[in-house]
Amino acid sequence: MASFKPTKIHVYPKLGEKVTQDTLYWKNYKAPIQIKQFGAVSNVAFSPVAPYNFAVTAFTRIHIYGPFSQEPIKSFTRFKDTAYSGRFRSDGQLLVAGCEDSVVRLFDVGGKTALRMFKGHTKAVHLTDFTSDRYQIVTGSDDYSCRLWDIPNATELNTYREHTDYIRCGVTSKLNRDLFITGSYDHTVKLFDVRTDKSVMTMDHEQPVESLLLYPSEGLLVSAGGRFVKVWDLLKQGQPLVSLRNHHKTVTCLCLSKNGERLLSASLDRHVKVYNTTNYKVVHNFDYPASILSLALPYDESIVVGMTNSVLSIKHKKSPSESKDSTSQQRRRPSYRMFVKGKNYIPKQDDFLVGKQVKEHLAKHDKQLKKFNVSKALDTALESWTRRRKPEVTVAVIKELNRRGTLKNALAGRDEQELSRILNFLIGNLVDARFTLVLVTPAEMILDIYRSIIGQSPVIDRQLLRLHELLERELDYQRELLEVLGMLDTLFASSLPRNAVELSFQL
C-alpha cells in the first residue's frame, strides 16, 4: 500500500527587513535587565558627572543605582506619599524631588535625610529642577503655579500663576540661569524669565503637555502631549517647525542622543520611537511589555525605561569585543567523530540489517485528508490562527480538495457561522495575486451551492455584497492598469527608431 503524501504548501517569497545603519546601531544593545520596583516608575534621571548613577522615582521611594548595578546603592524613603521628578544637580551632589503632599525636598546624595524642605504649594508637585547656577530650584504643581526657590536661604523668590491647569513638566536652561520652560494640561508651553513677573513666550500644543526637551543649543524645544510630538523654534518666537504623530496613545517622555542626531519618544502604547533629527523620520522602534512612563539614554551607553507595571528595564550597549563575538559566532557543526563513526567497520556475511522506522508526522489537515474527511480538513485549514497567519496553508488545502474533486462536497452543508467564516477568508484573500487563481473556484462553487438561500440571512447577504464590491473594485483596477499599459506601449514605441517599430509589427 502506498504511503500518504502530505499536502504541498507553496512557499511564497517574503520581503526582508530593511537593514539600515540605525537598525544595526540600535540592535547593538544587550538583552534587557528588568528590576522590580515598588510602584510605577514615573521618572528616571541620570547624574551628569561620573560614575553617572541614575535616580529612579517609583511610588514613595527614590532609588539610586550605579551604571551597571542591579541593586540600589542609595535609597530615599522619607516621603509620606508618592514621590515625583527626582533630579540631580549639575555637580551630582544634590537631588531634588516633589511629592503628592505638596512638599519639595532637597537631599544630599551622600546622606539620607532631607537638607531642605520647601513648603508653599498646595497640591502635588510634579516638576522639580535646578537652575544652571546651582543655587535655585524651579517647581511646578497641580495648584496651577510654578515657583522659584532659593536653596541657601530656603525661601521662595517668585510665584507664577499663568497656567490654568496642572503643571506636569518643565525644563531649565543650561546656558542661561534666568530662563525656564513649563508645560501644562491647559495645552500651553510657557517660557519664563525670572527677571520679569510674567512669561515671555507662549506656545499652544493643542493637547495636555506631558514632557519637554531642550536641544543642547537651546534654539529648539520639543514638546510631547496626547499623540503628538512637536518641535518649536525658540529663536523665531516659538514658531512650530514639525508635528509628529507616530504613536497610538499618549506620549509620556522624551530624550535626546548624545550627539543630538536622534530624538527618542516613549508612549503608553508600549513603543519607543527613534527619529532622525534632520528630517524627523522614524528610523527605529522598540517594543516593551507595558505602558512607558519614563525614558533615559545616558551618553548612549544604556537605554533605561520605567513602566506602569513597576518594572525598570535597562539595556546596556555591547562592548566592541562582544559585538564582534556575536557577529562572528557561527552555528556549531557536528564533531569529526560523528562523520567517521563506523568508517572502519567491515560487515560480516551473517549480519542482519534492521531498518529504522521513521515516525510519520502529519499536520491536522493532512490527518483528515488521509481519512477522507474533506469537510473536517477544510475546517482545520480555516482555523483562526491558520487563516490569519498562514493563509497559504488554507489555500493549499483548498487546492488539494479541488484536485481530488471533493471541494464542492467540503463546501456543501454548511451552517451560517461556518459559511460566514469561509466568506471572510475569501474576502480577505481573493484579490491577493498569489491566491486568486485558486480561490476563484470555491467562490463560484459557493454561489452555485447557496444560491437558493440568498436573502434569508442578513450576515451572509452582507458578506456576499462585500465580495461583489471587492470584485468590482478589482476589475476597475485591472481596467485602469490595462489603460496604463497601453499608454506605456505607445510611449515606448514612439521612442524607438522607425525601423525597429516596423520590425516589431512584422514579428
RAWOLIN-V801463 format. One record per backbone hydrogen bond with DSSP energy under -0.5 kcal/mol. CO is the residue of the C=O (numbers start at 1). NH is the residue of the N-H. If there is no record, write none. Layout:
CO:NH
CO:NH
This chain:
4:6
7:9
8:10
10:12
17:19
18:20
20:24
21:25
22:26
23:27
25:28
28:318
32:34
33:35
33:314
35:312
40:42
40:59
43:57
45:55
49:52
53:47
54:65
55:45
55:57
56:58
56:63
57:42
57:43
58:61
59:83
60:79
61:58
62:76
63:56
63:65
64:73
64:74
65:54
66:69
74:64
75:77
76:62
77:79
82:100
84:98
85:87
87:96
89:92
93:109
94:89
95:107
96:87
97:105
98:84
99:102
99:125
102:121
104:118
105:97
106:115
106:116
107:95
107:109
108:111
113:108
116:106
117:119
118:104
124:126
124:142
127:140
129:138
131:134
135:151
136:131
137:149
138:129
139:147
140:126
140:127
141:144
141:167
144:163
145:141
146:160
147:139
148:157
148:158
149:137
149:151
150:154
150:155
155:150
158:148
160:146
166:168
166:185
169:183
171:181
173:132
176:179
178:194
179:173
180:192
181:171
182:190
183:168
183:169
184:187
184:209
187:205
187:206
188:184
189:203
190:182
190:192
191:200
191:201
192:180
193:196
198:193
201:191
203:189
203:205
211:224
213:222
215:218
219:234
219:235
220:215
221:232
222:213
223:230
224:210
224:211
225:228
226:251
227:247
228:225
229:244
230:223
231:241
231:242
232:221
232:234
233:236
233:238
233:239
234:237
239:233
242:231
244:229
250:268
253:266
255:264
257:260
261:277
262:257
263:275
264:255
265:273
266:252
266:253
267:270
267:292
270:288
271:267
272:286
273:265
273:275
274:283
274:284
275:263
275:277
276:280
281:276
284:274
286:272
291:308
294:306
296:304
297:299
297:300
298:301
298:302
301:317
302:304
303:305
303:315
304:296
305:313
306:293
306:294
307:41
307:310
310:37
311:307
311:313
312:35
313:305
314:33
314:316
315:303
316:30
319:323
320:324
321:325
322:326
323:327
324:328
325:329
335:338
335:339
336:340
337:341
340:343
342:345
345:347
348:351
351:353
352:354
353:355
355:357
356:358
357:359
359:361
360:362
363:367
364:368
365:369
366:370
367:371
368:373
369:372
372:374
373:377
374:378
375:379
376:380
377:381
378:382
380:383
383:387
384:388
385:389
385:390
386:390
390:393
390:394
391:395
392:396
393:397
394:398
395:399
396:400
397:401
398:402
399:403
400:404
401:405
401:406
401:407
406:410
407:411
408:412
415:419
416:420
417:421
418:422
419:423
420:424
421:425
422:426
423:427
424:428
425:429
426:430
429:432
431:433
432:435
432:436
435:438
435:439
436:440
438:441
438:442
439:443
440:444
441:445
442:446
443:447
444:448
445:449
446:450
448:451
450:453
451:454
453:456
453:457
457:461
458:462
459:463
460:464
461:465
462:466
463:467
464:468
465:469
466:470
467:471
468:472
469:473
470:474
471:475
472:476
473:477
474:478
475:479
476:480
477:481
478:482
479:483
480:484
481:485
482:486
483:487
484:488
485:489
486:490
487:491
488:492
489:493
490:494
491:495
492:496
493:496
497:501
498:502
499:503
500:504
501:505
502:506
503:507
